[in-house]
């Protein structure tokens, strides 16, 4: 056997198993880290482009715009996309009011998300009718939106709050959504609200393989007066276990820092959370 040929085959075989071995050894994540722009909402309202420049300068690799983006004219969206390209960062997804995914508005959402280069159009929250049947109706709405989005090379997603993890007749609404939506619908996990509702984010990820393609990395503390004001890593979230499950089972494609408010300014909070994320070895 030609030694050179053997060496090449050995190298290729080794290269194929290396990523799995690297993860098994607990190597740092290669999942890109972005920010949900609600975290810097006041700055974004004052000057969108300057705010995006600031978060890129901190080292964020991408972002998720939230509902106000929907009112941007195409020209403004194109200017933002050029800025993102110039800065070398991506718009991973957008957060949308429930109405944006309905027939009368979904084409506008498609057009804007195409311009921005995002992949997921996420329903940020819903206002279901009472009972579990109300949540089944939300699932139907997501499936309908998913069909239209997928025809346009986009994907639907749903973002939870505490409500979705609060049981109704011993069933959590998030379970109704997971069971009754297409597997292509991303279940974007908000870690902090899952924790506050008393649920286990790791167990939820493991119960829904391939569906947890992005996470809002928001910490939470049960200590009096703290709640969501804690920075990343200062609350009760077991981020190592959460990220391990998200990557090995959940199908995570990107992470998003989210912060609802802290003792610091919004931009300083965003910087401190990213610094903490890296300081934890992620």
N, C-alpha and C positions, 0 to 999 in steps of 0.2 A: 504493500500500500504506500502511495506517495505521501511522505511526511507532511508536505505542504498542504495536501488535500485534507489529511486527517486534522491538521491544526486548524484549518479554516472551519471544518465541520464542528470541531470541538468548540471553537470560539462562538459560532452561531448558536449552538445549543446552550452554551453558558449564557449568552446574551439574552436568550429567550426566557430563562428562569431567573435572571438577575433581578428584574423588578419585583417579583414575588418574594425573593429572598431578602431584598432590601427592605420591603415593607414588614416582613416578618421580624427583622432585626430592629424595628421601631425607627426607621429612618424618617427624616422630616417629610412632611406632606408636600406633594407637588401640585396639589389642588390650588388653583389661583384664589387669591383673597381680594375681595372687593368690599364695597360699602353700599348700604341702602341709603340713598340720598336724603331720606327723611331725617337721618341723623344730623344733617347740616341744613335743615329746611329753611331757617331764617337767612342764612348766608346765600343759599341757592335762590331764594326769592329776590334778594338784593342784586346779585350779580352771578348768574348761572355759569358763565365762562370762567370767571375768576375763581369760583368755588371748585369747579372741576380741575382747574390748574393746581389749586392748593392740595386737593386730595391726591392728585397724581404725584405731586412733589413729595408727599409723605411716603409714597411707595405702594399705594393701592394699585392693584393690577386691573381693576374693573369696577363697575358700579351698576346700580339698579335705580333708574329713575322712577319716581312715584307720580301719582295722579296728575299733578299740574302740567306734566309734559304733554298731556293730551290736548291742551289748548295751544300748543306751539303751532304756528303755521309751518308748512313744509320747508320754507326758506330757513327758519330758525333751527329746525331739526337738522337740516343739511350743514349749517354752520357748526352745530354741536358735533356732528359726526366727523367733520374735518378736524375739529379740535381734538377729539378722541384719537383719531388716527395720528395726528401730529405728536400727541403725547404718548402714543404707544399703549393706550389702555382701551378696554372694551366695555360696551353696554351689554351686560349678560342677559338682562331681562328688564321688564317694566312692571310696576305695580299699578293696577287699574281698578277703578270703581266697577262694581258689578254691571252697571249699565253699559260700560265700554265693550263688554263681550256679547252684547245683544245685537240683534239684526240691524237696528238702525244706526249703530255706532261702530260695529266691529270692523267695517272696511277702513274707517279712519285709523283705528288701532293697528290694523295690518299695514297700512301705508306708512305710518310713523315708525313702527317697529322695523320695517324694511329699511327705511332711511337710516335709522340709528344702528342697524346691524345687530339687533338683539335676537335671541333665539326663543325666549319664553315670554308669553303674555299672561301675567299672573293676576288672577282675581284676588284682590287684596283682602276682601272680606265680603260677607253677604248678609242679607237681612231676610232670613227664611221665615215662612209662616210657622206657627206653633207646631210642635211635635216632630216626630221623626219623618213624617211624610213631607214636611217642609224642607228637610235636608235632602230627601230623595229628589225633590224638585230642583234643588240647587245642583245635584249631581247630573240631572237631565240637562240642565242649562250648560254645565261644563262640557258634557259630551257633545252637545250641539255646537258650542263654540270651538271645541277641539277639531271637529270635522272641517269647519271653515278655515281655521288656522292652519291645519295640516295641508289643506289644498294649496295654501300659500307658503308652504315650507316653514311654518312657525309651529309652536306648540303651546298648549294651554297649561296653566298651573293654578294651584290654589294655595293660599297662605292662611295658616291657622292663627287664631288668638285663643284666649282662655275658653271661650264659648264652645269651640269645637271639641275640647277635651273635658267638658262638663257633662256628665251622663244625663240622659233623658230615659226614664224607664230602664235604668241599668245599662244603657247603650250609649257610648260616646258618639256624638254626631260625626266626628272625624272618621269613625269606622264605617258609617253609612256612606260617606263620600268615597272612601277608599274602595269599598265593596262595589259601589254602583257607578264608578267612573272607569273609562277606558284606561288601560295600563299606560298609555302614552301621556296621560294627564299627570304632570308633576305634582307631588305633594310637598310643597315647600315648608320645611319645618322651622317654626319660630321656637327656638329652644326655651327662651325665658318664659313665654306664656304657657308652654307645655308644663314646665316645672311648677309655675305658680298654681296651675290647675290640679297639681298633685299627680301628674302622670310621669312616666319614666321615658325620656327621649330615646335611650338606647333600645329599650324593649320595643318602642314604636317603630324605630328604624328597622330592627331585625324582623318585625312582623310584616314589613312592606318592602321586600327586596326590589331594588331597581326603581323605586318610586320617589325616593328622597334625593332628588338631583341637585338641590341647593338647600342651604340652611341659613337662617338669620341667626348669627352668633351673638345673641343678646343674653347677658347673664342676669341672674335674679338672686336676691337675698331675702331670707325670711326675717332678718333682723329688723326691729322696729325703726321705721323712718328711712329705710334703705331701698327695698324693693328693686326697681329698675335703675336706680341712680348709680349703682355700682358699675365699675368699669369691667371690661373683659377680664376674667380670671379672679375677680374679687367676690363672686357669688358662690352658689352651691353647685353650679354645673360641673360635671366631670368631663372636661373637654377632651381629654385623652381617649376616654372610652367612647365618647360621642363621635369623634372624628374617626376612630378606628372602625366603628360600626358603619358610619356614613360611607367610608371608602371601600370597605370589604364587602358590604351587603347593600347599602342604600343606593349605590350608583351615583354618588356625589360628583358633580362637575365643577362646582364653584361654591365658595363660602362668602357670606356677606356680613360684615360687622354692622350691627344696628344698635343705636343708643337713643333712648327716649329723653335723656336729660341727666346731667351730672353737675357737680359743683363747679366745673370748668366751662369755658366757652365751647360752643359746638365744634369748632375746628380743633381746638386743643383736646377735646374729648376724643375726637376721631383719631388724632395722632397718638394719644396715650393708649387707646385700645389697640391700635395696630402694633405699637411698640410692645405691649403686653403679649399680644398674640405671638410675636416673634420670640419674645423672651421665654415663652413657654416651650420653645423648640418647634413650633409649627411653621 
